[in-house]
Amino acid sequence: MQRLSGQLIAGERVVFRKINAVLEEPIPGRSRTGYFEVQEGSAPFLSTTRTYRITLDDGQSEEIHVTGTWPGAPAGVAAFTFRVCREGAVSGARHVRHDVARHRDERDLPRG
């Protein structure tokens, strides 16, 4: 597991100036996955059909697709799951909005 920090960018527009991300270890034959937390602003809407770019503080970047919300986020923090892009189209068009209030009471529930 890698812990990263940087920005989330859509095209040339900075969506979030500061994110903290976790990138899971690679599994052979599968895209790498992870999640990122956003502590600025209100609960954002992010598209699962758009390609975003995480630009790290050290200048490296990864193209990603948002896949949903991450229920393990602390109260008051919006968090989203993602997968690193690879060749191929994204399916299952939808928009994801993190509901901070809903997750406030569910953050300690077991995931499964």
C-alpha positions as CSV (number, residue, x, y, z in Angstrom):
1,M,0.0,0.0,0.0
2,Q,1.3,3.4,-1.0
3,R,0.3,6.7,0.7
4,L,0.3,9.7,-1.6
5,S,-0.7,13.3,-1.6
6,G,-1.3,15.7,-4.4
7,Q,-4.1,17.2,-6.6
8,L,-7.0,15.9,-8.5
9,I,-7.3,17.3,-12.0
10,A,-9.9,17.0,-14.7
11,G,-8.6,18.1,-18.1
12,E,-6.7,21.3,-17.3
13,R,-8.9,22.2,-14.3
14,V,-7.8,21.5,-10.7
15,V,-10.8,19.8,-9.0
16,F,-9.2,19.6,-5.6
17,R,-5.9,21.3,-4.6
18,K,-5.1,18.8,-1.8
19,I,-6.0,15.1,-1.7
20,N,-4.5,12.2,0.4
21,A,-4.6,8.9,-1.5
22,V,-3.9,5.3,-0.8
23,L,-2.9,3.1,-3.7
24,E,-3.2,-0.6,-3.1
25,E,-0.5,-3.1,-4.1
26,P,-0.8,-4.4,-7.7
27,I,-2.6,-7.7,-8.4
28,P,-1.3,-9.4,-11.6
29,G,-3.7,-8.9,-14.5
30,R,-5.8,-6.2,-12.8
31,S,-5.8,-2.5,-12.6
32,R,-4.4,-1.0,-9.4
33,T,-7.1,0.4,-7.1
34,G,-7.2,2.8,-4.2
35,Y,-9.1,5.6,-2.6
36,F,-8.5,9.3,-1.9
37,E,-9.8,11.7,0.7
38,V,-10.8,15.3,0.2
39,Q,-11.1,17.7,3.1
40,E,-11.9,20.9,1.3
41,G,-15.3,22.3,0.3
42,S,-18.7,20.6,0.3
43,A,-19.6,17.1,-0.8
44,P,-18.4,16.9,-4.4
45,F,-19.9,15.2,-7.5
46,L,-17.4,13.2,-9.5
47,S,-18.2,11.3,-12.7
48,T,-17.4,7.6,-13.1
49,T,-17.1,8.0,-16.9
50,R,-14.5,10.8,-16.8
51,T,-10.8,10.3,-16.6
52,Y,-9.2,12.3,-13.8
53,R,-5.5,12.7,-13.1
54,I,-3.9,12.6,-9.7
55,T,-0.8,14.8,-9.8
56,L,1.5,14.0,-6.9
57,D,3.5,16.5,-4.9
58,D,6.7,15.0,-6.4
59,G,5.4,15.7,-10.0
60,Q,4.4,12.2,-10.9
61,S,0.9,11.6,-12.1
62,E,-1.6,8.7,-12.7
63,E,-4.8,8.7,-14.8
64,I,-7.7,7.3,-12.8
65,H,-11.4,6.6,-13.0
66,V,-13.5,7.2,-9.9
67,T,-15.5,4.0,-9.1
68,G,-17.6,5.1,-6.1
69,T,-17.5,6.4,-2.5
70,W,-15.3,4.9,0.2
71,P,-17.4,4.2,3.3
72,G,-14.4,4.1,5.6
73,A,-13.9,7.9,5.6
74,P,-13.8,9.7,8.9
75,A,-16.7,12.0,9.8
76,G,-16.6,15.2,7.7
77,V,-14.2,13.9,5.0
78,A,-15.4,13.0,1.5
79,A,-13.6,9.9,0.1
80,F,-13.8,8.2,-3.3
81,T,-12.5,4.8,-4.6
82,F,-10.7,4.7,-7.9
83,R,-8.9,2.4,-10.3
84,V,-5.8,3.4,-12.3
85,C,-6.6,3.7,-16.0
86,R,-5.5,1.1,-18.6
87,E,-6.5,0.5,-22.2
88,G,-10.3,0.3,-22.7
89,A,-13.5,2.2,-22.2
90,V,-15.2,2.9,-18.9
91,S,-18.6,1.3,-18.6
92,G,-21.5,2.0,-16.2
93,A,-22.0,5.7,-16.5
94,R,-23.1,7.4,-13.3
95,H,-22.2,10.3,-11.0
96,V,-21.1,9.8,-7.5
97,R,-21.7,12.2,-4.6
98,H,-20.2,11.5,-1.2
99,D,-22.8,11.9,1.5
100,V,-20.6,12.9,4.5
101,A,-23.6,12.9,6.9
102,R,-24.6,9.4,6.0
103,H,-21.1,8.0,6.5
104,R,-20.7,9.8,9.8
105,D,-22.6,7.0,11.7
106,E,-21.5,4.1,9.5
107,R,-17.8,4.6,9.6
108,D,-17.2,2.0,12.2
109,L,-19.4,-0.7,10.7
110,P,-17.6,-3.7,9.3
111,R,-17.3,-3.7,5.5
112,G,-18.2,-6.8,3.6
